[in-house]
Amino acid sequence: MAPLADRGARTPSPPLFVDTHVAVWLYLPRLDLFSDRARALLEEREPVISPMALLELEHLREVGRLRASSAEILESLHIQLGLRVLDLEFGRVIHSALAQTWTRDPFDRLIVGHAAAARGELLTRDEVIHAHFRGAAW
């Protein structure tokens, strides 16, 4: 994958979570699917990922929608972009996810809950998330 830009100094800011589909597109790489603003955010900020997105990636591999494992994707994106897992106390994430009553998708609920609990932004193209989560960016 070609780097988005020089990965040098980034502006300190709230965590920039990447949604599951964003991680897949970065891994493939399918940068053509990203908006200019999404690319700029990735160049300016250190991306992080929720452990729940890693679980969703593994689920997608297990059901045959991905070939790479979550570990392979994480390792590649860590090398390419500095992507890292942002751990928070699980109870805090669950408490935040309980407030995400607009979805029945447990992956979306916990990924958005994690971003909200960390007071971060979630880089996602998902229109439903954009309609309900103020911290969604694209």
Secondary structure, DSSP 4 states (H G I P E B T S, - for coil): ---SS--------S-EEE-HHHHHHHHTT-GGGS-HHHHHHHHHS-EEE-HHHHHHHHHHHHTTS-SS-HHHHHHHHHHHH--EE----HHHHHHHHHT-TT---HHHHHHHHHHHHTT-EEE---HHHHHH-TTEE-
